[in-house]
Amino acid sequence: MPAEHASHMHVTLGLVSGQNRVGYLKKFDPAASDLLLICPRKNAEGRAVDVELAVPAHDLCFVAFHKAVGDDDGHTEERDDRPDFCVHLPGSRKFVVTADPDAVDRKPGFFADPISHYSWFERIFFYAHGINAVEDMAPLGSLLVAAGVVPPDAIKDGLREQAALQNTPVGQILVEQEAVTSEAVEEAATLQEQSAAEAEKNPRSNRRLRLGEVLVDAGLATEQDIEDALAEQKRRRGMRLGQVLVEMGIVSEREISETLAKKFNLEFVDLNDRKIDPEAADEVPLDIIERFELVPLSTSDTELVLAMADPLEMEPLDLLRFSLGKKIREVVATPSQIERLSHHYIEQRARDERAAELEAILQELHAEAERHVRTSDADVRLDDTQDGAIVRMVNQIIIDAFRRDASDIHIEPNGEEAPVQVRFRIDGVCETYREIPAAHRAPLVARIKIMANLDITERRKPQDGKIKVQVGSRKLELRVATVPTVNRDEDVVLRILASGDAMPLEQLSFSDENLRELRKAVQTPYGLILAVGPTGSGKTTTLHALLGSINNVERKIWTAEDPVEITQAGLRQVQVHPDIGFTFANALRSFLRADPDVIMVGEMRDKETATIGIEASLTGHLVFSTLHTNSAPETVTRLVDMGLDPFSFADALVAVVAQRLARRLCVSCREKYEASDDERNEIAELLGEDRLAERLDGRPLTLWRAKGCSLCDHKGYRGRVGIHELLLTSEELRQAIYRRQSVDDIRRVARESGMRTLIEDGVEKCLDGITDLSQILAVCSR
């Protein structure tokens, strides 16, 4: 150190930009707005001069104080009892230091000491505004144990499982995924050993084959099977302890996220209760949201708040800090919430792009309409210019309906003067999508009829057809129904049938009690289980979730459906074709000759199907089916009135699940409020005064109501929730069926056995803040 700087502090200033400045400070005040850095330089004559540089504090992330010359003599000092931290800074820089745990949250920052004795620095001051995260260096397992979340033995189990997952052979994964059998893997392993032995004898002409290559060459697995297994193997090798503990069911996803937030000295947020500023998402490029799966929460002139699942993911913080020129503050949320909301942002941007494209098509059609004389109702003009625009418009309507989770598309012409209304049914409610000029009503309908192989010249009577399309990687089937209306127009309704995977039973919104009883019911070796409700109430989804809970290699499961909307590996699924005589009843008969354990019939439409189903359930098979009835007790009387033998039916029946789908409150904007006296009285009437008093336990009644935000298109509702009524068989119920008792008697017996009605289950979900009373009363009768 030059003599003139002997009284100065030798420092390195770390800039938020990632650069460093080295020089001397006469003094250091953490609260100062600027630091005056003295930088020795050589002038043009080569003489040493001091240049004073004012560095704004808001541009700094740390000030590191150099050790005096001779201090680094290689000895090891005794460590104090302060905990260790890893301070993460912009530009992927980090320092491992020891510090007072109460100081790391202080403004404008905190002092810390490097752990390594060989560090150049004696002490470091970190500015709070320049820190990405302060990580507690204690292992995650230790923090979980210290917080009382898990016992020490559970951490040991998790570490063993983590080690096992990281070393899972590809063959074992293929067996787990049911791509191949264990015998096939053993056979392939033998062939692999033989190829290895041959390679040792003649290394030039042979090489050791991989297990996947052996399986593919032998026709025991496809290349896609091997790719999927390798991807799963890679995922397992990268699994952290927290992920392993969650998959083992030792801790919840939220508990891990809360502990990670504490470890990195960050705020944990529950995105279900957090209001999100739509302007924040507009500031972040879509590729960053998609690549890093983050959720922009709020923004101001100086700060952007991001929710992330992985506190160690520093790259997006640096990218956004440099591109936006403002402080980026990270908070922690659960991975499932992050995934859901980040995908929403991505879909919202894509929707905006599709809306712009559709608007361009509409403008093209408007311009085209002005160029042509209006055609008569009897003509369908499909010239090249118009045809291209109409084709693109129909495609865009279908894509948008699918992307917005619509169940139906309604095309509604209104004569020569009024525009065509296009509406989507979303979450059970119709809403306007677009208006199309009246001049294009006939070509629009004609295009859909062509796609569905219908007669475009026949406009006097209804027609039915199907359209099969692919949106991205998803294959869709649309059922098309045309209905002639006044003004010689035709309405068109398209029902979207999107094939998908089965949902886990836990995600169907069953109450804890109903879920527990259903799990018991599906373990019955034989009998009849019914899901009932109106069209579009989720009956097929429920049946497939029930089948999924018992779907394993020990059971042979046959299903007859029309159409096959949900696919599951392990199920033998059949599409019925009534037009050629292959009905549900015929499918049932063929299943009984195909060694089934479990049978699912899409619908008991007639006495013949119901009779065969009951016979199958009484001969050692578990039978699932659906019925269009309003409640579980009504189902019992409906089947008896259909002509079924009450004794056989009573002996076969295991359970009836009646259900509805109600609109779910948007968790991002719902509002909590204290119920009025009228609301309390109404809920007490529907739920029962005793049950309500038990729920409240002396607290005031609080409910939730819809508000509206960008995430729910300002509707206040997003998605739907299942409302259920579970009737279980009992000796009293069997006696009532034997005696052909009325619906009221059946309901009374079921209530005495513990059945909760649809309206009661719905009110319980209102009290939980999942939906509101207006939505329950819209789908459930009192």
Buried (B, 14 or more C-beta within 10 A) or exposed (E): EEEEBEEBBBBBBBBBEBEEBEBBBEEEEBEEEBBBBBEBEEEEEEEEEBEEEEBEBBBBBBBBBBBEEEEEEEEEEEEEEBEBBBBBBBBEBBBBBBBEEEEBEEEBBBBBBBBEEEBEBBBBBBBBBBBBBBBBBEEBBBBBBEEEBBEEEBBEBBBEBBEEBEEBEBBBBBBEEEBBEEEBBEBBBEBBEEBEEBBEEEEEEBEBBBBBBBBBEEEBBEEEBBEBBBEBBEEBEEBBBBBBBBBEEBBEBBBBBBBBBBBBBBEBBEBBEBEBBEEBBEBBEBEBBBEBBBBBBBBEEEEBBBBBBBBBBBEBBBBBBBEBEBBBBBBBBBBEBBEBBBEBBBEBBBBEEBBEBBEEBBEBBEEBBEEEEEEEBEEBBBEEBBBEBBBBBBBBBBBBBBBBBBBBBBBBBBBBEEBBBBBBBBBBEEEEBBEBBBBBBBBBBBBBBBBBEBEBEEBEEEBEBBBEBEBEEEEBBBBBBBEBEEBBBBBBBBBBBBEEEBBEBEEBBBBEEBBEBBBEBBEBEBBBBBBBBEEBBBBBBBBBBBBBBBBEEEBBBBBBBBEBBBEBEEBEBBEBEEEEEBBBBBBBEEBBEEEBBBBBBBBBBEEBBBBBBBBBBBEEBBBBBBBBBBBBBBBBBBBBEBEBEBEBBBBBBBBBBBBBBBBBBBBBBBEEEEBEEEBBEBBBEBBEEEBBEEBEEEEEBEBBBBBBBBBBBEBBBBBBBBBBBBBBBBEEBBEBBBEEBEBEBBBBBBBEBEBBBBBBBBBBBBBEBBBBBEBBBBBBEE
